[in-house]
Amino acid sequence: MLRITQRIDVGEPVATLTLPLEQRVLGRLRVSLDDGRDAGLFLDRGPILRGGDLLRAEDGSVIRVQAAAESVSVARTDDAHLLARLYGACVDADADALRQWGQYLLAARETRELRLEEQQRAAALTRLLRDLDVPRAAEWTDLLGICQTAPYALAAVNWRISLADAALGLAWSWLENMVAAAIKLVPLGQTDGQRVQLALAEQLPAAVQQGLELEDEQVGASSPMLALASSLHETQYTRLFRS
């Protein structure tokens, strides 16, 4: 078996090794080169192998890593549209609309754990707005505590942040938190996490615009695997984090 032990920067590859992401995060692994030869990875743990990386075996041969083609999941959020409705309610000082759309957003969180997270974030942001003497923050404490996007919308209106900019900021905060979680859980290195974040950030303006252009009847959410994972997480004996 060919023992692959070094990462190198330059060299002339004589073979290729195609691996999916779940194997490229490992430093110790038995593999098969693309030409069929058995090999073993004996690399330092930590850095993720990426397509184009070069490795050296103990016999001096150089192998180029290739990222395997993989299916991907596309996730979209209706939060931009619901932010628009909550933003409009704050502009119009319409408490009934604020309650309606806040409860709609909360209902889209599919498990008790996700709803509790939503309400805890909402309560924290509402307390901050009250401390900053933002108009209507104290009067609407109960309404703003339904979902985090409600006090976020009130803050944006109060500080004259446009709806488009507020929606883009909300999307950015979501992306940043998802990448931070991925760095811990995948795991991704800090550098790879920043690369992912920068690449996905380029898609945010189009995704936000799409959300803002939806009609009310087009809004809905379904993330069955997330709901199942969250349901299991609710009763897990030890948990990494909740929010």
Summary of the structure (lengths in Angstrom):
residues: 243
radius of gyration: 23.6
end to end distance: 45.7
largest distance: 74.0
contacts: 680
relative contact order: 0.12
helix: 50%
strand: 13%
